[in-house]
Amino acid sequence: MQIKKGTNKFYVGEDENNFLAQMTYVPSGEGMIIIDHTEVSDELRGQHVGKDLVEAGVTYARENNLKIVPLCPFAKSVFDKTPEYEDVLKN
């Protein structure tokens, strides 16, 4: 399964308007993004797709020297359980 980069989102699916899963974010100020939503279709649930989308966001943040505010409850829980992501977490 391939995670693709869209406009302020990472997604799995045909294109960013026809997705099976997505994680959206909002650029906020200089050097920061806010993860505001994660959504996974029933057919992909239980396959760690949501976590993989958050990981794609973390990789993007690292590559672009950004910090992340995980406003989405799912993304926040992934950050809480993954100490390796602390380097991109906005304090």
PyMOL Python script that loads the backbone (N, CA, C, O; Angstrom):
from pymol import cmd

cmd.read_pdbstr("""\
ATOM      1  N   MET A   1       0.835  -1.174   0.000  1.00  0.00           N
ATOM      2  CA  MET A   1       0.000   0.000   0.000  1.00  0.00           C
ATOM      3  C   MET A   1       0.884   1.242   0.000  1.00  0.00           C
ATOM      4  O   MET A   1       1.818   1.351   0.795  1.00  0.00           O
ATOM      5  N   GLN A   2       0.586   2.159  -0.882  1.00  0.00           N
ATOM      6  CA  GLN A   2       1.428   3.336  -1.060  1.00  0.00           C
ATOM      7  C   GLN A   2       0.768   4.566  -0.439  1.00  0.00           C
ATOM      8  O   GLN A   2      -0.396   4.866  -0.704  1.00  0.00           O
ATOM      9  N   ILE A   3       1.535   5.268   0.390  1.00  0.00           N
ATOM     10  CA  ILE A   3       1.073   6.532   0.952  1.00  0.00           C
ATOM     11  C   ILE A   3       1.539   7.639   0.019  1.00  0.00           C
ATOM     12  O   ILE A   3       2.717   7.722  -0.329  1.00  0.00           O
ATOM     13  N   LYS A   4       0.601   8.486  -0.380  1.00  0.00           N
ATOM     14  CA  LYS A   4       0.896   9.561  -1.327  1.00  0.00           C
ATOM     15  C   LYS A   4       0.756  10.911  -0.635  1.00  0.00           C
ATOM     16  O   LYS A   4       0.020  11.051   0.341  1.00  0.00           O
ATOM     17  N   LYS A   5       1.474  11.901  -1.156  1.00  0.00           N
ATOM     18  CA  LYS A   5       1.408  13.264  -0.633  1.00  0.00           C
ATOM     19  C   LYS A   5       0.437  14.058  -1.479  1.00  0.00           C
ATOM     20  O   LYS A   5       0.554  14.101  -2.703  1.00  0.00           O
ATOM     21  N   GLY A   6      -0.518  14.685  -0.823  1.00  0.00           N
ATOM     22  CA  GLY A   6      -1.454  15.569  -1.510  1.00  0.00           C
ATOM     23  C   GLY A   6      -1.280  16.989  -1.007  1.00  0.00           C
ATOM     24  O   GLY A   6      -0.256  17.327  -0.414  1.00  0.00           O
ATOM     25  N   THR A   7      -2.275  17.809  -1.244  1.00  0.00           N
ATOM     26  CA  THR A   7      -2.255  19.189  -0.773  1.00  0.00           C
ATOM     27  C   THR A   7      -2.600  19.207   0.710  1.00  0.00           C
ATOM     28  O   THR A   7      -3.753  18.993   1.084  1.00  0.00           O
ATOM     29  N   ASN A   8      -1.616  19.457   1.546  1.00  0.00           N
ATOM     30  CA  ASN A   8      -1.780  19.472   3.004  1.00  0.00           C
ATOM     31  C   ASN A   8      -2.362  18.166   3.539  1.00  0.00           C
ATOM     32  O   ASN A   8      -3.165  18.169   4.472  1.00  0.00           O
ATOM     33  N   LYS A   9      -1.954  17.067   2.945  1.00  0.00           N
ATOM     34  CA  LYS A   9      -2.431  15.766   3.403  1.00  0.00           C
ATOM     35  C   LYS A   9      -1.527  14.652   2.896  1.00  0.00           C
ATOM     36  O   LYS A   9      -0.776  14.811   1.933  1.00  0.00           O
ATOM     37  N   PHE A  10      -1.628  13.528   3.577  1.00  0.00           N
ATOM     38  CA  PHE A  10      -1.084  12.263   3.101  1.00  0.00           C
ATOM     39  C   PHE A  10      -2.275  11.333   2.992  1.00  0.00           C
ATOM     40  O   PHE A  10      -3.183  11.381   3.822  1.00  0.00           O
ATOM     41  N   TYR A  11      -2.278  10.484   1.970  1.00  0.00           N
ATOM     42  CA  TYR A  11      -3.454   9.645   1.762  1.00  0.00           C
ATOM     43  C   TYR A  11      -3.083   8.323   1.107  1.00  0.00           C
ATOM     44  O   TYR A  11      -1.989   8.150   0.570  1.00  0.00           O
ATOM     45  N   VAL A  12      -4.031   7.401   1.170  1.00  0.00           N
ATOM     46  CA  VAL A  12      -3.955   6.127   0.473  1.00  0.00           C
ATOM     47  C   VAL A  12      -5.187   6.083  -0.416  1.00  0.00           C
ATOM     48  O   VAL A  12      -6.304   6.296   0.055  1.00  0.00           O
ATOM     49  N   GLY A  13      -4.989   5.809  -1.696  1.00  0.00           N
ATOM     50  CA  GLY A  13      -6.124   5.735  -2.608  1.00  0.00           C
ATOM     51  C   GLY A  13      -5.750   6.183  -3.999  1.00  0.00           C
ATOM     52  O   GLY A  13      -4.583   6.416  -4.315  1.00  0.00           O
ATOM     53  N   GLU A  14      -6.792   6.298  -4.833  1.00  0.00           N
ATOM     54  CA  GLU A  14      -6.625   6.662  -6.235  1.00  0.00           C
ATOM     55  C   GLU A  14      -5.999   8.038  -6.396  1.00  0.00           C
ATOM     56  O   GLU A  14      -4.989   8.200  -7.081  1.00  0.00           O
ATOM     57  N   ASP A  15      -6.604   9.016  -5.762  1.00  0.00           N
ATOM     58  CA  ASP A  15      -6.074  10.375  -5.750  1.00  0.00           C
ATOM     59  C   ASP A  15      -6.561  11.047  -4.476  1.00  0.00           C
ATOM     60  O   ASP A  15      -7.280  10.433  -3.687  1.00  0.00           O
ATOM     61  N   GLU A  16      -6.177  12.302  -4.266  1.00  0.00           N
ATOM     62  CA  GLU A  16      -6.476  12.911  -2.972  1.00  0.00           C
ATOM     63  C   GLU A  16      -7.958  13.197  -2.760  1.00  0.00           C
ATOM     64  O   GLU A  16      -8.368  13.510  -1.642  1.00  0.00           O
ATOM     65  N   ASN A  17      -8.764  13.097  -3.804  1.00  0.00           N
ATOM     66  CA  ASN A  17     -10.213  13.255  -3.652  1.00  0.00           C
ATOM     67  C   ASN A  17     -10.931  11.915  -3.551  1.00  0.00           C
ATOM     68  O   ASN A  17     -12.083  11.865  -3.122  1.00  0.00           O
ATOM     69  N   ASN A  18     -10.273  10.839  -3.939  1.00  0.00           N
ATOM     70  CA  ASN A  18     -10.833   9.484  -3.859  1.00  0.00           C
ATOM     71  C   ASN A  18      -9.891   8.627  -3.029  1.00  0.00           C
ATOM     72  O   ASN A  18      -9.138   7.810  -3.559  1.00  0.00           O
ATOM     73  N   PHE A  19      -9.947   8.830  -1.717  1.00  0.00           N
ATOM     74  CA  PHE A  19      -8.998   8.175  -0.819  1.00  0.00           C
ATOM     75  C   PHE A  19      -9.683   7.096   0.011  1.00  0.00           C
ATOM     76  O   PHE A  19     -10.893   7.128   0.235  1.00  0.00           O
ATOM     77  N   LEU A  20      -8.872   6.143   0.461  1.00  0.00           N
ATOM     78  CA  LEU A  20      -9.338   5.126   1.405  1.00  0.00           C
ATOM     79  C   LEU A  20      -8.922   5.487   2.822  1.00  0.00           C
ATOM     80  O   LEU A  20      -9.506   5.010   3.795  1.00  0.00           O
ATOM     81  N   ALA A  21      -7.912   6.330   2.928  1.00  0.00           N
ATOM     82  CA  ALA A  21      -7.438   6.808   4.227  1.00  0.00           C
ATOM     83  C   ALA A  21      -6.716   8.124   3.990  1.00  0.00           C
ATOM     84  O   ALA A  21      -6.121   8.339   2.934  1.00  0.00           O
ATOM     85  N   GLN A  22      -6.775   9.008   4.993  1.00  0.00           N
ATOM     86  CA  GLN A  22      -6.048  10.268   4.866  1.00  0.00           C
ATOM     87  C   GLN A  22      -5.711  10.846   6.232  1.00  0.00           C
ATOM     88  O   GLN A  22      -6.384  10.589   7.230  1.00  0.00           O
ATOM     89  N   MET A  23      -4.654  11.629   6.239  1.00  0.00           N
ATOM     90  CA  MET A  23      -4.290  12.445   7.393  1.00  0.00           C
ATOM     91  C   MET A  23      -4.087  13.848   6.852  1.00  0.00           C
ATOM     92  O   MET A  23      -3.270  14.062   5.957  1.00  0.00           O
ATOM     93  N   THR A  24      -4.830  14.805   7.394  1.00  0.00           N
ATOM     94  CA  THR A  24      -4.720  16.174   6.915  1.00  0.00           C
ATOM     95  C   THR A  24      -3.995  17.033   7.941  1.00  0.00           C
ATOM     96  O   THR A  24      -4.000  16.750   9.139  1.00  0.00           O
ATOM     97  N   TYR A  25      -3.373  18.090   7.432  1.00  0.00           N
ATOM     98  CA  TYR A  25      -2.675  19.019   8.314  1.00  0.00           C
ATOM     99  C   TYR A  25      -2.834  20.438   7.790  1.00  0.00           C
ATOM    100  O   TYR A  25      -3.163  20.660   6.625  1.00  0.00           O
ATOM    101  N   VAL A  26      -2.591  21.387   8.679  1.00  0.00           N
ATOM    102  CA  VAL A  26      -2.680  22.799   8.340  1.00  0.00           C
ATOM    103  C   VAL A  26      -1.325  23.440   8.637  1.00  0.00           C
ATOM    104  O   VAL A  26      -0.840  23.353   9.765  1.00  0.00           O
ATOM    105  N   PRO A  27      -0.705  24.084   7.640  1.00  0.00           N
ATOM    106  CA  PRO A  27       0.516  24.837   7.937  1.00  0.00           C
ATOM    107  C   PRO A  27       0.155  25.979   8.891  1.00  0.00           C
ATOM    108  O   PRO A  27      -0.847  26.667   8.691  1.00  0.00           O
ATOM    109  N   SER A  28       0.963  26.175   9.911  1.00  0.00           N
ATOM    110  CA  SER A  28       0.638  27.186  10.919  1.00  0.00           C
ATOM    111  C   SER A  28       1.901  27.952  11.291  1.00  0.00           C
ATOM    112  O   SER A  28       2.807  27.412  11.927  1.00  0.00           O
ATOM    113  N   GLY A  29       1.946  29.194  10.891  1.00  0.00           N
ATOM    114  CA  GLY A  29       3.123  29.987  11.190  1.00  0.00           C
ATOM    115  C   GLY A  29       4.334  29.445  10.453  1.00  0.00           C
ATOM    116  O   GLY A  29       4.210  28.651   9.520  1.00  0.00           O
ATOM    117  N   GLU A  30       5.477  29.877  10.875  1.00  0.00           N
ATOM    118  CA  GLU A  30       6.700  29.451  10.219  1.00  0.00           C
ATOM    119  C   GLU A  30       7.243  28.206  10.897  1.00  0.00           C
ATOM    120  O   GLU A  30       7.486  28.204  12.103  1.00  0.00           O
ATOM    121  N   GLY A  31       7.431  27.155  10.126  1.00  0.00           N
ATOM    122  CA  GLY A  31       8.075  25.964  10.654  1.00  0.00           C
ATOM    123  C   GLY A  31       7.193  25.053  11.479  1.00  0.00           C
ATOM    124  O   GLY A  31       7.695  24.297  12.310  1.00  0.00           O
ATOM    125  N   MET A  32       5.861  25.110  11.263  1.00  0.00           N
ATOM    126  CA  MET A  32       4.978  24.267  12.066  1.00  0.00           C
ATOM    127  C   MET A  32       3.778  23.808  11.240  1.00  0.00           C
ATOM    128  O   MET A  32       3.266  24.547  10.399  1.00  0.00           O
ATOM    129  N   ILE A  33       3.340  22.570  11.496  1.00  0.00           N
ATOM    130  CA  ILE A  33       2.090  22.073  10.932  1.00  0.00           C
ATOM    131  C   ILE A  33       1.241  21.511  12.068  1.00  0.00           C
ATOM    132  O   ILE A  33       1.761  21.035  13.077  1.00  0.00           O
ATOM    133  N   ILE A  34      -0.074  21.577  11.881  1.00  0.00           N
ATOM    134  CA  ILE A  34      -1.023  21.033  12.843  1.00  0.00           C
ATOM    135  C   ILE A  34      -1.736  19.866  12.177  1.00  0.00           C
ATOM    136  O   ILE A  34      -2.432  20.053  11.179  1.00  0.00           O
ATOM    137  N   ILE A  35      -1.569  18.667  12.719  1.00  0.00           N
ATOM    138  CA  ILE A  35      -2.320  17.512  12.218  1.00  0.00           C
ATOM    139  C   ILE A  35      -3.720  17.626  12.807  1.00  0.00           C
ATOM    140  O   ILE A  35      -3.899  17.543  14.022  1.00  0.00           O
ATOM    141  N   ASP A  36      -4.720  17.819  11.933  1.00  0.00           N
ATOM    142  CA  ASP A  36      -6.069  18.078  12.420  1.00  0.00           C
ATOM    143  C   ASP A  36      -7.059  16.947  12.185  1.00  0.00           C
ATOM    144  O   ASP A  36      -8.158  16.975  12.738  1.00  0.00           O
ATOM    145  N   HIS A  37      -6.697  15.952  11.380  1.00  0.00           N
ATOM    146  CA  HIS A  37      -7.678  14.893  11.093  1.00  0.00           C
ATOM    147  C   HIS A  37      -6.977  13.656  10.539  1.00  0.00           C
ATOM    148  O   HIS A  37      -6.064  13.751   9.719  1.00  0.00           O
ATOM    149  N   THR A  38      -7.422  12.511  11.001  1.00  0.00           N
ATOM    150  CA  THR A  38      -6.979  11.229  10.444  1.00  0.00           C
ATOM    151  C   THR A  38      -8.222  10.389  10.227  1.00  0.00           C
ATOM    152  O   THR A  38      -9.075  10.289  11.108  1.00  0.00           O
ATOM    153  N   GLU A  39      -8.322   9.787   9.057  1.00  0.00           N
ATOM    154  CA  GLU A  39      -9.510   9.016   8.695  1.00  0.00           C
ATOM    155  C   GLU A  39      -9.076   7.771   7.924  1.00  0.00           C
ATOM    156  O   GLU A  39      -8.273   7.851   6.995  1.00  0.00           O
ATOM    157  N   VAL A  40      -9.619   6.619   8.324  1.00  0.00           N
ATOM    158  CA  VAL A  40      -9.294   5.356   7.659  1.00  0.00           C
ATOM    159  C   VAL A  40     -10.604   4.637   7.347  1.00  0.00           C
ATOM    160  O   VAL A  40     -11.466   4.511   8.217  1.00  0.00           O
ATOM    161  N   SER A  41     -10.755   4.169   6.115  1.00  0.00           N
ATOM    162  CA  SER A  41     -11.971   3.458   5.719  1.00  0.00           C
ATOM    163  C   SER A  41     -12.070   2.122   6.448  1.00  0.00           C
ATOM    164  O   SER A  41     -11.075   1.589   6.938  1.00  0.00           O
ATOM    165  N   ASP A  42     -13.280   1.597   6.510  1.00  0.00           N
ATOM    166  CA  ASP A  42     -13.512   0.313   7.184  1.00  0.00           C
ATOM    167  C   ASP A  42     -12.645  -0.794   6.598  1.00  0.00           C
ATOM    168  O   ASP A  42     -12.146  -1.647   7.332  1.00  0.00           O
ATOM    169  N   GLU A  43     -12.464  -0.786   5.282  1.00  0.00           N
ATOM    170  CA  GLU A  43     -11.712  -1.875   4.652  1.00  0.00           C
ATOM    171  C   GLU A  43     -10.223  -1.869   5.004  1.00  0.00           C
ATOM    172  O   GLU A  43      -9.552  -2.891   4.860  1.00  0.00           O
ATOM    173  N   LEU A  44      -9.703  -0.730   5.462  1.00  0.00           N
ATOM    174  CA  LEU A  44      -8.287  -0.663   5.834  1.00  0.00           C
ATOM    175  C   LEU A  44      -8.060  -0.638   7.346  1.00  0.00           C
ATOM    176  O   LEU A  44      -6.917  -0.642   7.803  1.00  0.00           O
ATOM    177  N   ARG A  45      -9.134  -0.612   8.112  1.00  0.00           N
ATOM    178  CA  ARG A  45      -8.987  -0.566   9.577  1.00  0.00           C
ATOM    179  C   ARG A  45      -8.251  -1.799  10.076  1.00  0.00           C
ATOM    180  O   ARG A  45      -8.371  -2.889   9.517  1.00  0.00           O
ATOM    181  N   GLY A  46      -7.486  -1.600  11.141  1.00  0.00           N
ATOM    182  CA  GLY A  46      -6.763  -2.704  11.757  1.00  0.00           C
ATOM    183  C   GLY A  46      -5.474  -3.074  11.049  1.00  0.00           C
ATOM    184  O   GLY A  46      -4.839  -4.068  11.402  1.00  0.00           O
ATOM    185  N   GLN A  47      -5.075  -2.288  10.054  1.00  0.00           N
ATOM    186  CA  GLN A  47      -3.860  -2.584   9.290  1.00  0.00           C
ATOM    187  C   GLN A  47      -2.763  -1.541   9.537  1.00  0.00           C
ATOM    188  O   GLN A  47      -1.796  -1.461   8.780  1.00  0.00           O
ATOM    189  N   HIS A  48      -2.917  -0.754  10.586  1.00  0.00           N
ATOM    190  CA  HIS A  48      -1.932   0.266  10.984  1.00  0.00           C
ATOM    191  C   HIS A  48      -1.782   1.386   9.963  1.00  0.00           C
ATOM    192  O   HIS A  48      -0.758   2.069   9.932  1.00  0.00           O
ATOM    193  N   VAL A  49      -2.798   1.574   9.131  1.00  0.00           N
ATOM    194  CA  VAL A  49      -2.714   2.609   8.099  1.00  0.00           C
ATOM    195  C   VAL A  49      -2.683   4.000   8.730  1.00  0.00           C
ATOM    196  O   VAL A  49      -1.930   4.866   8.284  1.00  0.00           O
ATOM    197  N   GLY A  50      -3.491   4.217   9.754  1.00  0.00           N
ATOM    198  CA  GLY A  50      -3.491   5.515  10.428  1.00  0.00           C
ATOM    199  C   GLY A  50      -2.123   5.852  10.982  1.00  0.00           C
ATOM    200  O   GLY A  50      -1.636   6.972  10.832  1.00  0.00           O
ATOM    201  N   LYS A  51      -1.508   4.872  11.625  1.00  0.00           N
ATOM    202  CA  LYS A  51      -0.165   5.075  12.183  1.00  0.00           C
ATOM    203  C   LYS A  51       0.845   5.351  11.064  1.00  0.00           C
ATOM    204  O   LYS A  51       1.731   6.192  11.219  1.00  0.00           O
ATOM    205  N   ASP A  52       0.710   4.643   9.940  1.00  0.00           N
ATOM    206  CA  ASP A  52       1.610   4.859   8.807  1.00  0.00           C
ATOM    207  C   ASP A  52       1.453   6.273   8.234  1.00  0.00           C
ATOM    208  O   ASP A  52       2.431   6.887   7.806  1.00  0.00           O
ATOM    209  N   LEU A  53       0.221   6.783   8.228  1.00  0.00           N
ATOM    210  CA  LEU A  53      -0.008   8.145   7.751  1.00  0.00           C
ATOM    211  C   LEU A  53       0.656   9.163   8.675  1.00  0.00           C
ATOM    212  O   LEU A  53       1.273  10.122   8.211  1.00  0.00           O
ATOM    213  N   VAL A  54       0.525   8.949   9.986  1.00  0.00           N
ATOM    214  CA  VAL A  54       1.182   9.848  10.944  1.00  0.00           C
ATOM    215  C   VAL A  54       2.695   9.778  10.757  1.00  0.00           C
ATOM    216  O   VAL A  54       3.381  10.799  10.808  1.00  0.00           O
ATOM    217  N   GLU A  55       3.210   8.572  10.541  1.00  0.00           N
ATOM    218  CA  GLU A  55       4.650   8.415  10.311  1.00  0.00           C
ATOM    219  C   GLU A  55       5.094   9.171   9.054  1.00  0.00           C
ATOM    220  O   GLU A  55       6.176   9.758   9.031  1.00  0.00           O
ATOM    221  N   ALA A  56       4.261   9.157   8.014  1.00  0.00           N
ATOM    222  CA  ALA A  56       4.583   9.918   6.799  1.00  0.00           C
ATOM    223  C   ALA A  56       4.650  11.410   7.117  1.00  0.00           C
ATOM    224  O   ALA A  56       5.503  12.124   6.589  1.00  0.00           O
ATOM    225  N   GLY A  57       3.754  11.875   7.977  1.00  0.00           N
ATOM    226  CA  GLY A  57       3.786  13.273   8.399  1.00  0.00           C
ATOM    227  C   GLY A  57       5.039  13.607   9.180  1.00  0.00           C
ATOM    228  O   GLY A  57       5.614  14.682   9.012  1.00  0.00           O
ATOM    229  N   VAL A  58       5.466  12.686  10.037  1.00  0.00           N
ATOM    230  CA  VAL A  58       6.690  12.880  10.821  1.00  0.00           C
ATOM    231  C   VAL A  58       7.903  12.941   9.887  1.00  0.00           C
ATOM    232  O   VAL A  58       8.772  13.797  10.051  1.00  0.00           O
ATOM    233  N   THR A  59       7.958  12.047   8.926  1.00  0.00           N
ATOM    234  CA  THR A  59       9.062  12.048   7.959  1.00  0.00           C
ATOM    235  C   THR A  59       9.085  13.361   7.179  1.00  0.00           C
ATOM    236  O   THR A  59      10.145  13.952   6.977  1.00  0.00           O
ATOM    237  N   TYR A  60       7.925  13.807   6.748  1.00  0.00           N
ATOM    238  CA  TYR A  60       7.814  15.081   6.028  1.00  0.00           C
ATOM    239  C   TYR A  60       8.309  16.232   6.903  1.00  0.00           C
ATOM    240  O   TYR A  60       9.041  17.104   6.436  1.00  0.00           O
ATOM    241  N   ALA A  61       7.909  16.230   8.166  1.00  0.00           N
ATOM    242  CA  ALA A  61       8.339  17.289   9.091  1.00  0.00           C
ATOM    243  C   ALA A  61       9.856  17.275   9.264  1.00  0.00           C
ATOM    244  O   ALA A  61      10.496  18.326   9.262  1.00  0.00           O
ATOM    245  N   ARG A  62      10.422  16.093   9.412  1.00  0.00           N
ATOM    246  CA  ARG A  62      11.883  15.996   9.568  1.00  0.00           C
ATOM    247  C   ARG A  62      12.604  16.506   8.328  1.00  0.00           C
ATOM    248  O   ARG A  62      13.585  17.242   8.434  1.00  0.00           O
ATOM    249  N   GLU A  63      12.121  16.116   7.157  1.00  0.00           N
ATOM    250  CA  GLU A  63      12.773  16.510   5.906  1.00  0.00           C
ATOM    251  C   GLU A  63      12.674  18.009   5.651  1.00  0.00           C
ATOM    252  O   GLU A  63      13.504  18.577   4.941  1.00  0.00           O
ATOM    253  N   ASN A  64      11.659  18.650   6.230  1.00  0.00           N
ATOM    254  CA  ASN A  64      11.423  20.071   5.980  1.00  0.00           C
ATOM    255  C   ASN A  64      11.642  20.941   7.215  1.00  0.00           C
ATOM    256  O   ASN A  64      11.249  22.107   7.250  1.00  0.00           O
ATOM    257  N   ASN A  65      12.283  20.346   8.235  1.00  0.00           N
ATOM    258  CA  ASN A  65      12.612  21.072   9.463  1.00  0.00           C
ATOM    259  C   ASN A  65      11.380  21.745  10.079  1.00  0.00           C
ATOM    260  O   ASN A  65      11.402  22.932  10.406  1.00  0.00           O
ATOM    261  N   LEU A  66      10.308  20.960  10.228  1.00  0.00           N
ATOM    262  CA  LEU A  66       9.050  21.452  10.782  1.00  0.00           C
ATOM    263  C   LEU A  66       8.781  20.812  12.131  1.00  0.00           C
ATOM    264  O   LEU A  66       9.301  19.741  12.440  1.00  0.00           O
ATOM    265  N   LYS A  67       7.966  21.477  12.924  1.00  0.00           N
ATOM    266  CA  LYS A  67       7.456  20.911  14.170  1.00  0.00           C
ATOM    267  C   LYS A  67       5.985  20.591  13.959  1.00  0.00           C
ATOM    268  O   LYS A  67       5.321  21.209  13.127  1.00  0.00           O
ATOM    269  N   ILE A  68       5.475  19.614  14.722  1.00  0.00           N
ATOM    270  CA  ILE A  68       4.094  19.159  14.575  1.00  0.00           C
ATOM    271  C   ILE A  68       3.322  19.396  15.865  1.00  0.00           C
ATOM    272  O   ILE A  68       3.821  19.137  16.960  1.00  0.00           O
ATOM    273  N   VAL A  69       2.094  19.894  15.717  1.00  0.00           N
ATOM    274  CA  VAL A  69       1.125  19.927  16.807  1.00  0.00           C
ATOM    275  C   VAL A  69       0.074  18.872  16.455  1.00  0.00           C
ATOM    276  O   VAL A  69      -0.685  19.067  15.506  1.00  0.00           O
ATOM    277  N   PRO A  70       0.011  17.758  17.195  1.00  0.00           N
ATOM    278  CA  PRO A  70      -0.967  16.712  16.884  1.00  0.00           C
ATOM    279  C   PRO A  70      -2.321  17.015  17.538  1.00  0.00           C
ATOM    280  O   PRO A  70      -2.630  16.488  18.607  1.00  0.00           O
ATOM    281  N   LEU A  71      -3.116  17.858  16.896  1.00  0.00           N
ATOM    282  CA  LEU A  71      -4.429  18.236  17.415  1.00  0.00           C
ATOM    283  C   LEU A  71      -5.431  17.081  17.303  1.00  0.00           C
ATOM    284  O   LEU A  71      -6.275  16.904  18.181  1.00  0.00           O
ATOM    285  N   CYS A  72      -5.339  16.314  16.247  1.00  0.00           N
ATOM    286  CA  CYS A  72      -6.204  15.148  16.045  1.00  0.00           C
ATOM    287  C   CYS A  72      -5.969  14.147  17.180  1.00  0.00           C
ATOM    288  O   CYS A  72      -4.821  13.805  17.462  1.00  0.00           O
ATOM    289  N   PRO A  73      -7.036  13.669  17.839  1.00  0.00           N
ATOM    290  CA  PRO A  73      -6.857  12.731  18.961  1.00  0.00           C
ATOM    291  C   PRO A  73      -6.089  11.460  18.583  1.00  0.00           C
ATOM    292  O   PRO A  73      -5.287  10.964  19.375  1.00  0.00           O
ATOM    293  N   PHE A  74      -6.327  10.934  17.384  1.00  0.00           N
ATOM    294  CA  PHE A  74      -5.598   9.733  16.972  1.00  0.00           C
ATOM    295  C   PHE A  74      -4.110  10.038  16.831  1.00  0.00           C
ATOM    296  O   PHE A  74      -3.272   9.296  17.343  1.00  0.00           O
ATOM    297  N   ALA A  75      -3.781  11.122  16.141  1.00  0.00           N
ATOM    298  CA  ALA A  75      -2.369  11.487  15.962  1.00  0.00           C
ATOM    299  C   ALA A  75      -1.715  11.738  17.314  1.00  0.00           C
ATOM    300  O   ALA A  75      -0.567  11.347  17.528  1.00  0.00           O
ATOM    301  N   LYS A  76      -2.430  12.385  18.224  1.00  0.00           N
ATOM    302  CA  LYS A  76      -1.882  12.642  19.558  1.00  0.00           C
ATOM    303  C   LYS A  76      -1.571  11.336  20.262  1.00  0.00           C
ATOM    304  O   LYS A  76      -0.535  11.219  20.916  1.00  0.00           O
ATOM    305  N   SER A  77      -2.458  10.343  20.139  1.00  0.00           N
ATOM    306  CA  SER A  77      -2.204   9.051  20.792  1.00  0.00           C
ATOM    307  C   SER A  77      -0.988   8.357  20.190  1.00  0.00           C
ATOM    308  O   SER A  77      -0.232   7.702  20.908  1.00  0.00           O
ATOM    309  N   VAL A  78      -0.791   8.492  18.881  1.00  0.00           N
ATOM    310  CA  VAL A  78       0.396   7.915  18.241  1.00  0.00           C
ATOM    311  C   VAL A  78       1.651   8.608  18.770  1.00  0.00           C
ATOM    312  O   VAL A  78       2.639   7.942  19.081  1.00  0.00           O
ATOM    313  N   PHE A  79       1.624   9.918  18.872  1.00  0.00           N
ATOM    314  CA  PHE A  79       2.771  10.658  19.417  1.00  0.00           C
ATOM    315  C   PHE A  79       3.037  10.258  20.862  1.00  0.00           C
ATOM    316  O   PHE A  79       4.191  10.090  21.257  1.00  0.00           O
ATOM    317  N   ASP A  80       1.973  10.103  21.657  1.00  0.00           N
ATOM    318  CA  ASP A  80       2.135   9.728  23.064  1.00  0.00           C
ATOM    319  C   ASP A  80       2.794   8.359  23.217  1.00  0.00           C
ATOM    320  O   ASP A  80       3.512   8.116  24.187  1.00  0.00           O
ATOM    321  N   LYS A  81       2.547   7.461  22.255  1.00  0.00           N
ATOM    322  CA  LYS A  81       3.073   6.092  22.328  1.00  0.00           C
ATOM    323  C   LYS A  81       4.403   5.922  21.594  1.00  0.00           C
ATOM    324  O   LYS A  81       4.990   4.840  21.621  1.00  0.00           O
ATOM    325  N   THR A  82       4.882   6.983  20.938  1.00  0.00           N
ATOM    326  CA  THR A  82       6.075   6.862  20.097  1.00  0.00           C
ATOM    327  C   THR A  82       7.100   7.925  20.488  1.00  0.00           C
ATOM    328  O   THR A  82       7.130   9.001  19.891  1.00  0.00           O
ATOM    329  N   PRO A  83       7.940   7.635  21.484  1.00  0.00           N
ATOM    330  CA  PRO A  83       8.921   8.631  21.922  1.00  0.00           C
ATOM    331  C   PRO A  83       9.902   9.049  20.826  1.00  0.00           C
ATOM    332  O   PRO A  83      10.497  10.123  20.917  1.00  0.00           O
ATOM    333  N   GLU A  84      10.081   8.231  19.804  1.00  0.00           N
ATOM    334  CA  GLU A  84      10.991   8.576  18.702  1.00  0.00           C
ATOM    335  C   GLU A  84      10.514   9.806  17.926  1.00  0.00           C
ATOM    336  O   GLU A  84      11.289  10.394  17.171  1.00  0.00           O
ATOM    337  N   TYR A  85       9.262  10.198  18.101  1.00  0.00           N
ATOM    338  CA  TYR A  85       8.721  11.350  17.383  1.00  0.00           C
ATOM    339  C   TYR A  85       8.912  12.661  18.146  1.00  0.00           C
ATOM    340  O   TYR A  85       8.515  13.718  17.658  1.00  0.00           O
ATOM    341  N   GLU A  86       9.513  12.608  19.332  1.00  0.00           N
ATOM    342  CA  GLU A  86       9.652  13.814  20.155  1.00  0.00           C
ATOM    343  C   GLU A  86      10.430  14.920  19.458  1.00  0.00           C
ATOM    344  O   GLU A  86      10.220  16.098  19.746  1.00  0.00           O
ATOM    345  N   ASP A  87      11.333  14.554  18.537  1.00  0.00           N
ATOM    346  CA  ASP A  87      12.147  15.576  17.865  1.00  0.00           C
ATOM    347  C   ASP A  87      11.322  16.514  16.991  1.00  0.00           C
ATOM    348  O   ASP A  87      11.756  17.631  16.709  1.00  0.00           O
ATOM    349  N   VAL A  88      10.145  16.080  16.559  1.00  0.00           N
ATOM    350  CA  VAL A  88       9.305  16.944  15.720  1.00  0.00           C
ATOM    351  C   VAL A  88       8.087  17.479  16.470  1.00  0.00           C
ATOM    352  O   VAL A  88       7.301  18.237  15.903  1.00  0.00           O
ATOM    353  N   LEU A  89       7.921  17.101  17.715  1.00  0.00           N
ATOM    354  CA  LEU A  89       6.766  17.533  18.504  1.00  0.00           C
ATOM    355  C   LEU A  89       6.954  18.974  18.959  1.00  0.00           C
ATOM    356  O   LEU A  89       7.975  19.313  19.556  1.00  0.00           O
ATOM    357  N   LYS A  90       5.973  19.817  18.677  1.00  0.00           N
ATOM    358  CA  LYS A  90       6.012  21.218  19.117  1.00  0.00           C
ATOM    359  C   LYS A  90       5.646  21.258  20.592  1.00  0.00           C
ATOM    360  O   LYS A  90       4.582  20.783  20.991  1.00  0.00           O
ATOM    361  N   ASN A  91       6.533  21.827  21.399  1.00  0.00           N
ATOM    362  CA  ASN A  91       6.287  21.910  22.851  1.00  0.00           C
ATOM    363  C   ASN A  91       5.393  23.080  23.189  1.00  0.00           C
ATOM    364  O   ASN A  91       5.083  23.302  24.360  1.00  0.00           O
TER     365      ASN A  91
END
""", "prot")
cmd.dss("prot")
cmd.show_as("cartoon", "prot")
cmd.util.cbc("prot")
cmd.orient("prot")
